[in-house]
């Protein structure tokens, strides 16, 4: 079949004065420019955003550690250093912690004293009979379900042994325990 050529006048009449290839090309170039400008604007706005970071957003609770209003107390705590059951009597006055703890199986008792900060972080030294530090409790004091708890690590002063510990408030004290 022979090719038919159309005149420029027919092209102008049929396609609004522009050939079809040029007609579609102009719309594509316009769309490309619009998309490029929008992409640049979005990138520019996002890269200069000075809003809160993830750590600064409050997702329904406070994301910052709140200072605890830990009142002065004298309490007994039951728990263990690793697999060694203990019972501890601890008193808090201001930032100062004092008391004793006893290994339930062996009956060994140690004097303890240390400090607690406003976030509940504590550092308690354990003393032998000669007054030398024989261990260190480093942990966190917190309340859960109306019971006070202390969790952390016990370690030798030189750091050669580190064991986890966990204590929960109890009504039983060391004196009561030693009577059994």
trRosetta pair geometry for C-beta under 8 A, 3 or more apart (Angstrom, degrees):
i j d omega theta_ij theta_ji phi_ij phi_ji
6 10 4.1 -102 178 80 110 137
6 11 6.1 132 110 -51 116 79
6 14 7.8 -7 158 7 157 141
7 10 5.0 101 56 4 73 98
7 11 7.3 -131 103 -3 42 86
8 11 5.5 -51 -149 35 38 114
8 12 6.3 39 153 -20 68 104
9 12 5.7 -52 -148 36 31 111
9 13 6.3 30 152 -19 64 107
10 13 5.6 -55 -146 38 33 112
10 14 6.0 21 159 -11 68 112
11 14 6.1 -64 -140 45 26 101
11 15 5.7 -29 179 29 66 113
11 17 8.0 66 119 -148 80 18
11 18 7.9 -96 152 110 101 16
11 19 5.6 -22 -171 -91 133 70
12 15 7.2 -76 -122 57 16 75
12 16 7.6 -67 -169 117 51 14
12 17 4.5 23 -144 -106 83 52
12 18 8.0 74 -113 -15 57 28
15 18 5.4 -101 127 71 110 59
15 19 6.3 75 82 -128 159 16
15 20 5.5 -122 -115 -63 145 68
15 23 5.9 -125 179 -42 116 145
16 23 7.3 101 56 -107 110 129
18 22 5.0 -121 180 87 107 112
18 23 4.6 134 104 -68 124 89
18 26 8.0 -42 -176 -3 163 134
19 22 5.0 80 63 15 85 105
19 23 6.9 -149 93 -14 40 91
20 23 5.4 -53 -143 32 33 118
20 24 6.6 24 165 -10 67 104
21 24 6.5 -62 -153 40 27 101
21 25 6.2 30 153 -24 63 116
22 25 5.5 -58 -143 36 32 118
22 26 6.6 37 161 -26 65 101
23 26 6.5 -57 -160 25 25 108
23 27 7.4 15 151 -8 58 106
24 27 5.9 -60 -156 38 39 109
24 28 6.3 37 151 -20 71 108
25 28 5.7 -57 -147 37 32 112
25 29 6.3 31 157 -18 67 106
26 29 5.9 -54 -146 37 30 109
26 30 6.3 31 154 -19 64 107
27 30 5.6 -54 -146 37 31 113
27 31 6.3 31 154 -19 65 106
28 31 5.8 -54 -146 37 30 110
28 32 6.3 33 153 -21 64 107
29 32 5.6 -54 -147 36 31 114
29 33 6.4 33 154 -19 64 104
30 33 5.8 -55 -150 35 30 111
30 34 6.4 29 153 -18 64 107
31 34 5.7 -54 -147 37 32 111
31 35 6.2 29 156 -16 66 108
32 35 5.9 -55 -144 39 28 108
32 36 6.2 30 156 -20 63 109
33 36 5.7 -56 -146 37 29 112
33 37 6.3 27 157 -18 65 107
34 37 5.9 -56 -147 37 28 109
34 38 6.3 26 155 -16 64 109
35 38 5.8 -56 -146 40 30 111
35 39 6.2 33 155 -21 65 108
36 39 5.7 -54 -146 36 29 112
36 40 6.4 29 155 -18 63 106
37 40 5.8 -54 -149 37 30 112
37 41 6.4 31 153 -20 64 106
38 41 5.7 -54 -147 36 32 112
38 42 6.3 30 156 -18 66 105
39 42 5.9 -54 -147 36 29 109
39 43 6.3 28 155 -16 64 108
40 43 5.8 -57 -147 39 29 111
40 44 6.1 30 156 -20 65 110
41 44 5.7 -56 -145 38 28 112
41 45 6.2 25 158 -17 65 108
42 45 5.9 -57 -146 38 28 108
42 46 6.2 21 159 -13 65 111
43 46 6.1 -61 -143 41 26 105
43 47 5.9 18 164 -15 66 114
44 47 6.2 -59 -138 40 23 105
44 48 6.4 0 167 2 60 115
45 48 6.5 -75 -147 48 23 95
45 49 6.7 49 151 -59 61 92
46 49 5.6 -28 -155 -16 36 121
52 56 3.8 -132 -165 93 102 121
52 57 5.3 134 117 -65 130 73
53 56 4.9 90 50 8 69 105
53 57 7.5 -126 96 -18 37 87
54 57 6.0 -52 -153 17 33 113
55 63 6.5 179 -172 140 53 138
56 63 7.6 177 -139 71 11 140
57 63 7.1 66 78 -12 48 153
58 61 7.1 -160 -170 69 83 27
58 62 6.6 -28 -130 -110 105 38
58 63 6.0 -144 -105 -5 56 101
59 63 6.9 75 16 -62 87 113
62 66 5.7 67 92 -50 157 109
65 119 5.3 28 145 -137 134 118
67 118 4.3 -15 -148 152 104 112
67 119 6.3 -74 -114 -78 56 59
68 118 6.5 172 44 173 68 55
68 119 6.5 102 3 -146 97 21
68 120 4.9 56 9 -51 148 101
68 141 7.6 -151 80 95 166 98
68 142 7.6 -137 -92 -112 150 63
70 73 7.8 -83 171 0 86 114
70 92 6.7 -50 140 137 113 162
70 116 6.8 -62 81 126 156 139
70 118 8.0 -170 18 -138 102 44
70 120 6.6 131 -47 -93 137 79
70 141 6.6 49 -108 111 150 135
71 92 7.9 119 109 88 41 122
72 91 7.9 16 -177 178 85 77
72 92 5.3 -155 -138 99 53 80
72 93 5.1 39 -134 -107 121 52
72 94 7.2 11 -87 -25 108 39
73 90 7.9 36 98 103 95 83
73 91 7.0 -155 100 -142 49 50
73 92 5.2 29 42 38 74 103
73 148 7.7 161 98 -39 167 166
74 89 7.2 12 -178 180 87 91
74 90 7.3 -175 -145 94 50 41
74 91 4.3 -10 -101 -102 84 89
74 92 7.8 -162 -70 21 45 60
74 99 8.0 154 -142 -93 80 111
75 89 7.5 -175 97 -148 33 55
75 90 6.0 -16 63 62 76 84
75 91 8.0 149 16 -88 56 44
75 148 6.2 53 123 55 171 141
75 169 5.4 -47 175 -128 133 99
76 87 6.5 -2 -174 179 104 97
76 88 6.9 156 -158 84 55 48
76 89 5.2 -28 -99 -97 74 71
76 90 7.8 143 -103 17 26 71
76 169 7.2 97 78 -158 55 58
76 170 5.2 -67 106 69 100 83
76 171 7.2 53 58 173 122 7
76 172 6.2 -129 119 89 148 46
76 173 4.1 -139 -74 -102 145 68
76 174 6.9 -164 -127 -21 115 68
77 87 7.1 165 84 -160 50 51
77 88 4.5 -11 58 60 99 100
77 89 7.8 -179 18 -80 73 25
77 90 6.3 12 -2 6 116 117
77 148 7.5 -84 -93 98 104 99
77 150 6.2 -9 -143 24 161 115
77 167 3.7 38 160 169 127 121
77 168 6.4 147 -155 67 81 21
77 169 5.9 -48 -100 -91 70 38
77 170 6.4 117 -137 11 20 91
78 85 8.0 -7 -174 -168 81 94
78 86 7.9 177 -151 93 43 52
78 87 5.4 -14 -105 -110 68 81
78 88 8.0 -166 -71 23 27 71
78 167 6.8 146 69 -153 24 74
78 168 6.1 -32 62 63 77 76
78 170 4.0 48 -9 -27 112 147
78 172 6.5 48 -64 63 127 109
79 85 7.5 -171 117 -144 26 61
79 86 6.3 -13 75 61 66 83
79 88 7.6 -22 35 7 98 108
79 150 7.8 -139 9 65 160 86
79 165 6.5 92 122 177 126 82
79 166 4.9 -146 -163 100 131 58
79 167 3.6 -126 7 -99 143 51
79 168 5.9 124 -68 8 105 68
80 83 6.4 -16 174 -145 137 15
80 84 5.8 147 -162 72 86 42
80 85 5.0 -48 -95 -96 92 45
80 86 6.2 136 -114 14 34 79
80 165 6.7 -154 102 -140 45 68
80 166 6.5 9 52 52 74 80
81 84 4.9 -19 64 63 83 105
81 86 5.9 41 -8 -11 92 130
81 154 4.8 -17 -139 18 121 149
81 163 5.3 71 168 109 88 128
81 164 7.7 170 -158 94 51 38
81 165 4.4 -25 -105 -95 65 106
82 154 7.9 -99 -18 45 87 114
82 163 4.0 -65 -42 -168 111 121
82 164 6.2 107 -81 53 60 67
82 165 7.3 -45 -22 -79 50 64
84 103 5.9 -40 170 -136 112 105
84 105 7.2 -102 -151 20 76 119
84 163 8.0 28 22 151 111 156
85 103 7.3 105 82 -163 57 59
85 104 4.2 -31 104 29 106 130
85 105 6.5 105 50 -26 97 91
86 101 5.2 26 173 170 124 114
86 102 6.4 158 -156 79 76 41
86 103 5.6 -46 -98 -100 83 46
86 104 6.3 -156 -100 -19 25 85
86 165 7.8 -18 34 -145 131 118
86 167 7.7 -52 81 -95 102 106
87 101 6.7 178 89 -153 39 73
87 102 5.5 -10 57 56 85 93
87 104 6.2 84 -11 -71 96 97
87 170 7.4 -75 -137 55 99 141
87 172 6.9 -75 -137 112 139 102
87 173 7.3 136 157 -174 125 30
87 174 5.3 165 107 -89 113 70
87 177 5.1 150 29 -22 165 165
88 99 6.3 74 174 125 85 136
88 100 7.3 -168 -148 100 61 42
88 101 3.8 -23 -102 -101 83 104
88 102 7.8 -179 -81 18 45 60
88 112 7.5 -12 -149 24 111 149
88 167 6.0 -29 30 -132 127 149
88 174 7.6 14 -129 -59 10 111
89 99 4.7 -162 99 -161 65 114
89 100 5.6 16 50 53 98 77
89 101 7.3 -177 22 -82 57 55
89 173 5.7 46 -87 -158 114 99
89 174 5.2 -86 -24 -4 114 114
90 97 5.9 -14 -168 -166 103 103
90 98 7.6 149 -154 79 56 33
90 99 4.1 -98 -102 -14 44 160
90 112 7.4 -41 -104 84 88 127
90 150 8.0 61 9 -27 166 154
91 97 7.0 154 78 -153 49 52
91 98 5.2 -19 59 64 101 82
91 99 5.5 153 8 -66 74 95
92 96 7.2 152 -153 83 51 50
92 97 5.5 -20 -97 -98 72 74
92 116 6.4 -28 -127 25 120 139
93 96 5.4 -18 67 65 79 101
93 98 7.8 -9 16 13 103 106
95 115 4.9 12 149 -155 98 96
95 116 5.9 -159 -160 59 61 61
95 117 6.9 19 -138 -94 110 40
96 113 7.2 -14 -173 -167 90 97
96 114 7.9 157 -156 90 51 31
96 115 6.2 -40 -101 -102 41 70
97 112 7.4 -32 125 126 100 99
97 113 6.3 162 92 -155 64 48
97 114 4.8 -12 60 65 111 75
97 115 6.4 -172 10 -87 93 15
97 116 5.6 85 -42 -23 118 102
97 122 6.4 37 -15 -151 156 122
97 124 5.7 -66 94 -98 134 105
98 112 7.1 156 -158 93 38 65
98 113 4.7 -1 -106 -106 71 92
99 111 7.8 170 101 -157 33 55
99 112 5.3 -13 70 62 74 101
99 113 7.6 148 22 -80 54 58
100 109 5.5 12 176 -177 122 103
100 110 6.5 163 -155 82 72 42
100 111 5.6 -43 -98 -104 83 47
100 112 6.3 157 -103 12 25 87
100 174 6.4 -40 92 -17 109 171
101 109 7.1 176 90 -147 32 63
101 110 5.8 -12 57 56 78 91
101 112 6.1 33 -3 -18 98 133
101 126 7.6 -59 41 -116 113 111
101 174 7.5 -157 -134 -85 33 131
102 107 6.5 -19 -173 -153 111 36
102 108 6.7 163 -151 82 63 41
102 109 4.5 -24 -95 -94 88 80
102 110 7.8 173 -82 16 41 66
102 174 5.1 121 3 -139 127 113
102 177 6.9 173 74 88 137 135
102 178 7.1 -72 175 -67 174 102
103 106 4.5 13 98 44 123 99
103 107 6.9 -41 76 14 79 15
103 108 4.7 22 28 49 112 91
103 109 8.0 -138 16 -68 67 40
104 107 7.8 15 -173 -67 19 47
104 177 6.8 -87 -118 174 91 134
107 178 7.1 91 -135 -121 97 93
109 174 7.3 87 -117 -172 118 141
110 126 4.7 16 149 -167 143 100
110 127 6.4 153 -175 59 89 49
110 128 7.1 -42 -126 -89 98 39
110 134 6.9 -118 -132 58 134 124
110 135 7.4 11 174 38 167 116
111 126 7.6 140 79 -158 45 52
111 127 4.7 -25 71 57 95 109
112 124 5.1 24 177 169 115 114
112 125 6.6 168 -151 83 65 45
112 126 5.3 -26 -97 -99 89 61
112 127 7.1 -180 -86 9 36 82
112 137 7.2 16 -150 10 135 125
113 124 6.9 -172 107 -151 13 77
113 125 6.2 -15 65 55 63 90
113 127 7.6 9 16 -15 90 120
114 122 6.2 91 112 177 129 89
114 123 5.0 -154 -171 100 126 55
114 124 3.4 -127 3 -102 144 48
114 125 5.6 147 -74 4 95 67
114 137 7.1 -126 -13 61 161 95
115 122 6.9 -171 97 -143 42 66
115 123 5.9 4 54 55 79 89
116 120 6.7 -19 -173 -145 107 31
116 121 7.0 160 -154 81 60 41
116 122 4.3 -22 -99 -95 82 93
116 141 6.0 -1 -140 7 133 139
117 120 7.3 -45 72 21 69 19
117 121 4.9 3 36 55 109 92
117 122 7.7 -159 10 -76 68 47
120 140 5.4 52 120 -167 104 72
120 141 4.2 -135 -165 64 92 78
120 142 5.6 63 175 -68 161 69
121 139 7.7 179 -150 101 53 32
121 140 6.0 -30 -99 -102 54 69
121 141 7.8 -129 -48 16 10 81
122 137 7.0 -6 113 113 104 101
122 138 7.4 -179 92 -145 59 38
122 139 5.6 -12 59 66 95 73
122 140 7.2 165 16 -95 85 18
122 141 5.6 67 -23 -25 124 105
122 150 7.0 -35 40 -141 141 117
122 152 7.5 -133 63 -22 89 158
123 136 6.9 -13 -168 -173 80 104
123 137 7.3 162 -155 86 32 63
123 138 5.5 4 -108 -107 73 76
124 136 7.1 152 80 -161 49 54
124 137 4.1 -2 57 55 102 109
124 138 8.0 -166 26 -68 66 38
125 133 4.9 -63 -167 -124 116 111
125 135 7.6 146 -163 85 49 48
125 136 5.7 -25 -106 -105 58 75
125 137 8.0 -136 -59 23 16 75
126 133 6.8 97 68 -159 53 65
126 134 5.3 -70 105 66 98 82
126 135 3.8 3 45 61 131 91
126 136 6.8 -135 11 -66 86 29
126 137 7.0 91 -38 -20 101 91
126 154 7.8 29 -16 -152 138 109
127 131 5.8 -14 -172 -144 123 34
127 132 6.8 143 -150 69 74 28
127 133 6.1 -51 -95 -96 66 45
127 134 6.6 112 -144 9 17 91
128 131 7.2 -50 71 17 68 18
128 132 5.3 -7 40 59 109 83
128 133 8.0 92 2 165 83 2
128 134 4.4 92 -43 -39 97 132
133 136 7.0 25 176 -63 120 88
133 157 5.1 103 111 -81 109 133
134 156 7.6 -53 170 -135 51 72
134 157 7.2 -98 -147 -23 12 108
135 154 5.7 7 175 -178 122 100
135 155 6.8 160 -157 83 75 31
135 156 6.1 -56 -105 -104 68 41
135 157 7.0 -115 -93 -41 20 72
136 154 7.0 158 81 -156 43 55
136 155 5.4 -21 60 62 93 80
136 156 7.7 38 16 137 86 8
136 157 6.2 105 -22 -93 110 57
137 150 7.9 26 166 153 132 129
137 152 6.3 98 178 82 77 128
137 153 7.7 169 -150 91 48 40
137 154 5.3 -25 -97 -99 68 77
137 165 6.6 -55 -131 47 101 149
138 152 5.2 -148 100 168 49 134
138 153 5.6 -7 60 61 91 83
138 155 7.2 -7 10 13 107 108
139 150 5.3 83 113 175 140 86
139 151 5.5 -176 -161 95 119 32
139 152 2.1 -128 -92 -16 87 136
139 153 6.8 167 -72 20 85 46
139 165 6.9 -80 -69 70 143 101
140 150 7.1 171 82 -148 41 56
140 151 5.9 -15 55 61 88 78
140 152 5.9 144 6 -65 64 101
141 148 6.8 -9 -169 -172 93 102
141 149 7.4 159 -153 85 48 47
141 150 5.2 -19 -98 -98 67 85
142 148 7.6 165 93 -152 29 59
142 149 5.7 -21 69 63 74 92
142 150 8.0 145 21 -88 61 40
142 151 7.9 -28 26 17 104 98
143 146 7.1 3 179 -124 108 15
143 147 6.9 162 -154 80 70 32
143 148 5.4 -41 -97 -97 77 58
143 149 7.1 144 -109 15 25 80
144 147 6.2 -30 70 62 65 81
144 149 5.7 -8 21 2 107 130
147 168 5.7 18 149 -171 131 96
147 169 4.7 -160 -166 43 82 108
148 168 7.6 149 87 -159 50 49
148 169 4.3 83 49 -46 82 123
149 166 7.4 -15 -172 -169 104 79
149 167 6.6 158 -159 87 56 59
149 168 5.1 -17 -105 -105 85 68
149 169 7.1 -91 -65 -11 49 81
150 165 7.6 -7 115 114 93 103
150 166 7.6 165 90 -154 56 37
150 167 4.4 2 56 56 95 109
151 164 7.7 -5 -171 -175 85 95
151 165 7.0 -177 -146 94 45 60
151 166 4.9 5 -110 -111 87 75
151 167 7.4 -164 -70 27 49 64
152 164 7.5 -173 111 -149 26 63
152 165 6.1 -7 67 57 65 90
153 162 5.3 0 -179 -173 128 96
153 163 6.7 147 -158 75 74 34
153 164 5.7 -52 -100 -101 68 47
153 165 6.7 132 -127 12 17 84
154 162 7.5 160 83 -155 45 48
154 163 5.1 -18 62 65 93 90
154 164 7.7 69 16 158 77 5
154 165 4.9 67 -23 -29 104 126
155 159 5.6 8 165 -117 134 49
155 161 6.3 170 -148 90 63 57
155 162 4.4 -13 -98 -103 105 72
155 163 7.2 165 -81 20 53 63
156 159 6.6 -105 73 -14 79 11
156 160 5.1 -25 61 46 136 84
156 161 4.7 73 -11 41 111 90
156 162 8.0 -99 17 -63 72 51
159 162 6.8 0 -162 -56 64 103
170 173 7.9 175 95 -68 95 44
172 176 5.2 -129 -158 86 73 131
172 177 5.9 85 159 -61 112 91
173 176 5.1 96 53 12 68 103
173 177 7.0 -129 102 -7 34 93
174 177 5.5 -57 -147 37 31 114
174 178 6.2 30 157 -21 67 106
175 178 6.0 -54 -147 34 29 109
175 179 6.9 33 152 -25 60 103
176 179 5.9 -55 -158 26 33 114
176 180 7.4 31 150 -22 63 101
177 180 6.1 -57 -163 24 38 110
